[in-house]
């Protein structure tokens, strides 16, 4: 039912048969230095990498993705283009393995999503839509400006800047980029659906699965899905199983094949197994790979337990 491999997806995907996949669903590295696996550039800026004197002195207070307040260095400015080039390195193979008319859902960081979109379009994809995952909670890391002046014993400026902060607003939504592989010229989308069984979305299923979207129009591109306790603890960017089940149900049917080239702790694969989809997953980190195997064993035990009780 599934294939799970340890290694670099950019190489492993070359073994996937052309036009054999009905959906690609992946939470790709964001290129914002969230962790070692997320550093996709050659920048050695000490503050960006968490090695500046101030960061080392303060320890874990600073995140490694912080930047110097006096502005970006030239190496910092190169990061978006390097991220674009990295996306180009795998996008063409993603297009190759998908069936014509098939969808591709990509979780992308807000700061780099536009670079991913450009790379995917330049590789032949159609950018279909952007879905917003509305979260129930998120960390808020903005720093008070006044606290800097407090440390300097500058009471006048501390009062003047009271209430102002440095940083970002609480990130309560995450963009999910929705791409589509073009269907052949000279055909119609309906004919393509009949031939490849992809290209449409299941409105009936979406209405059933988005009962949490209270106060929103039905079948909107905003999904309000809560993160459960079981959706935490295995990976720093772990996603809710229910959210991935919604995305899978939206564009695939039972028995179809789902590919996750950057599968982290394997949530896409868990959701695919629950929904009786075939799955292919690649993960470069051995620790996360072992987590995937453990999760899939647990799912198998649940299935066997259900069969025995029935």
N, C-alpha and C positions, 0 to 999 in steps of 0.2 A: 504493500500500500504506500510505502514511503522510502525515500532515499535521503540519508543524512551523511554528509561528508565533512571531514576536517581539512581545511586548507584555504588557499586564496581563491575566492570566487571568480576573480578575473581570469584565472586559468581553468578552474573546474567547470565553468559554464560552457567552455568550448566542447565539452563532451556531451552536452545536452543536445538532443536531436532538433533540427530546424523545424519550426512551426509545430512543436509538440506541446506547448504550454498554453493553458487557457487564461491564466492570470499570474502576474508578478505582483507580489505584495511584500514590501520591505521597508524597514526602518533603517535607512542608510546612515553611515557616519555623517555628522553635520559639519565637520570641519571647523569646529569652534573650540577645539582643545578640551572637550569635556573630560577626556581621559586619554591615556596613551594610545588607545586604538583609534582615537578621533583626531590625532595630529596627522594631517594629510599634506603638509607643506614643508618647506625648507627653512622657515623663519627661525632664527636663533635669538630673537629679541628676548632679553632676560626677563622683563616684566611679564611678557606674554606667556612664557614658559614657567612662571612662578619662581624664578631664581633671583629676582632683584634683591638688594639688601633689605629693603622695607618688607618685602614678602617673607624672606627668610626669618627676619626678626619677629614678625607677627604670627608665623606658623600657619595654622589652618584657617585663620581669619580671612586670608586672601585666597581666591580661587585661581587656579593656573591660567584661566582664560581672561584674567584681568589685563588691562592695558594701561600704559603710562598716561597720566592726565595731560601731559604736554603734547599729546598728539601721536599719530601713527608715524612710525618710521617707514622708509621705502619698502622694507621687507614685509611690514604689515600690509601695505597697500597691494602687494603681490598675492596675498593669500586668496582673495576671491577668484583671481584668474587661475591660480594653481588648483583651486577646488573645481572650477569649471573643467580644466584639463583632466583632472582625475575622473570626473563624471563621464567625460568623453571616452575614457579608457575602457568602460564597460557597457555604455549605452547601446552601442551597435550590436553587441551580442545579445542584449536583452531584446532588442527589436527582432533579431534573427530567430530566436527560439519561440517567440509568441506567434500564435495563430493570427492570421489577418482579421482585424476588427477586435482583437482582444484588448482588455484593459490592463493598466499598470497603476497601482497605487503606491505612492512614495511618501513616507513621513519625512519631512524636511525641516530643518531648523529655519526659523523666521529670517535670520540674517543672511542665509545662503540659498534660500529656496529659489530665488530668481536665477542664480547661476546654474542650478540643477535644471530648471525649466529650459534655459537657453541650450544647454548641452543635449538634453533629450530632443528638443525640436531640431537642433542641428544634426542629430543622428537619425531623424526621420519620423519621430513620434508626433502625434497631434496632442497639444495640450488641451484637454477637454474641459476641466473644471478644477476648482480648488475647494475641498471640503474642510470645514472647520470642526475639529474635535474640541468641544467645550468641556474642560476639566472641572472637577468639583473642588480641587485644591492645587496649589502650586507654591513653591518657595518664593519669598519676596526678599531680595537681597540689596535693595537700595540703601545707600549710606547717607546719614544726615550730614549736610554741609557744616552745620553749626558745631558738630563734635570735633571737627578739625581745628576750629578756632578755640574751642574749649581747651584742647590740649596745648594750644599756644598761649593760653590765658588772655585771649583777645576777646573780652566781653562785648565790646561794641559791635564787632562783626558777627559774633555769635548770635546776638539779639537781632541784628539786621537780617541775617539769613535763616532765622528760625522758621522751620516748616519746609525748607527746601532740601532736596535730596539729589544725590548723584547715582546714576544707574538706570535701571529699567522698571517699568510697571510690572505688576504681578502677571506672569505669563499663563493666563488661564485658557488660552486656546492654542492649538497646535495645527499647522496647516498640513493637510494630506493632499498631495498633488495627484490629479487624476489624468493619466495619459491614455491614449488609444493608438494602436497600430493601424495605419490606414488599410482599408480593404482595397483589392485590386481595381485598377481603372477599367472601365467598361462593364463593371458589375454594379449591383445596387446593394445597399446595406441589408435589405431584407433577404436577397439571394445569398449574401455572405453569411447571414445568421443561419440560414438553412444548411449551408455547406459546412461551416465550422462551429456552429452552436455558440457563438460569442457575438458581442456587439450591442446587445440590449441590456437593460437593467430590470430587475424584478421588483416592480412597484408594490405588488401585493405583499411580498416578503418584507420589504422595507417598512410598510405600514405596521406589520406585526411586530417588528423588532425595535421600533423607535418609540415605544410607549413612554420612555423617560423624557421625551422632548415636550414636556408640558409647556404650553404657552407659545409654541412655535408652529408655523405652518407645516402640515404633513408633507413628507417627501422633500424637505428642504436640504440644502447643503451644509446645514449645521447639525452636528450630532452631539447630544448631551449624554455622555456615558460616564458613570462613576467608576472609579478605580477601587476594586475590592482589596481586602487584606491579602488575599491569595495572589494578587497581581503585583506584589512588591517583594523585594528582597533578593531576586536572582540576578538583576542587571540594573545599572543606574538609569537606563532609559526604557525600562520594561513597560509594555503596553497592556491595556486591559483586554482579557480574552474576549469579553463580550463585544468590544469595539471591533476586533478583527473578525468575529463571527458575522457582524453586520456587513462589513465590507466584502467578505467572502460570499455571503448569501446574496448580495446585491447583484453580482455579475457572473457567478458560476453556479453549476448544477452538480448534484451528486455524481461522483465518478470522474469528474474533470480534474485536471492537474494544476496545482498551484506551486509556484517557485518563489522561494525567499533566498536571495543570494547573500544577504547579510543577516542571518537569522538570530544572532544574539543568544538569548536563552530559549529560543524556540517557540515563542507564543503563537506565531503564524502557523507552525506545524501542529501545535496542540489544537488550535481552532479548526484547522483543516481536517484533522482526524475526527474530531467531534462531529463534524458535518459530513463525514464520509467522502471527503475529497482526497485524491492522491496528492502527495506532496514531495517536493525536493527542497532540501535546505543545505546551505553551505555556511560554515562558521570557521574563522581563522584562529580564534582563541580557544586553546584546548580546555581551559576551565569552563567556559560557557558551553563548549561542545559536550562536555561530560554532563553538564546540567540538562542539556537537551535530551540526552539519552536517558537520564534519570526520570525526567518528566514524561517521556514517551512510555517508559516502563510502567509508570504510575497509571497512565491512561489505559494501557493494555490490561492492567490488573482490574481497573474499574469496569472495563468492558466485559472481562471474563466473569467478574462478580455479578454483573447485571444479567449475563446469560444464565449463570448458575441459579440465581434467585428466581429467574423467570421459569 
